[in-house]
Amino acid sequence: MKTAIIRGFRDCFNFKDRSSRSEIWFFYFFSQICFFFAYLIDLQFNFLLFQITFFDIINQIPLQINIGHLLFFLFLLFIIPLMAMNVRRFHDINLSGWWALVSFIIFGFIACFIVWAIKGNDNQNNYGPVP
């Protein structure tokens, strides 16, 4: 797990190689844990940067999401390594890294989770050796 986190930050601008399933899952879970604690700290100390309001059409109530300074900083810290690792994960199953852009479409993250769960190629492919 530690090596996946280190490699995620070390290779944050590497959009050419491959990443294994365990590497992206460990890094993703680490980022989510960091986001959770940052959100709690921002709420505890009232570090409100901005607020997003959605309207729940079923219950007819507004829903608010508070984004604090620490959460926003961590988002900026993790966004490029997560995208690079997502591209490398697509490379591991021998798909172009451009397919990672599907994660920006509504519900496209579900397709990314499916790709993250697919076993990569056991041999060298167009994008390099087995990670």
NORSUL-V127632 format. One record per run of one state. SS is the DSSP state (H for helix, E for strand, C for the rest). FROM is the first residue (numbers start at 1). TO is the last residue. Records with the same first field share a line. If there is no record, write none. Layout:
BEGIN
SS: FROM-TO, FROM-TO
END
This chain:
BEGIN
C: 1-1, 11-20, 45-47, 57-60, 93-96, 105-107, 118-124, 126-127, 129-131
H: 2-10, 21-44, 69-92, 97-104, 108-117
E: 48-56, 61-68, 125-125, 128-128
END
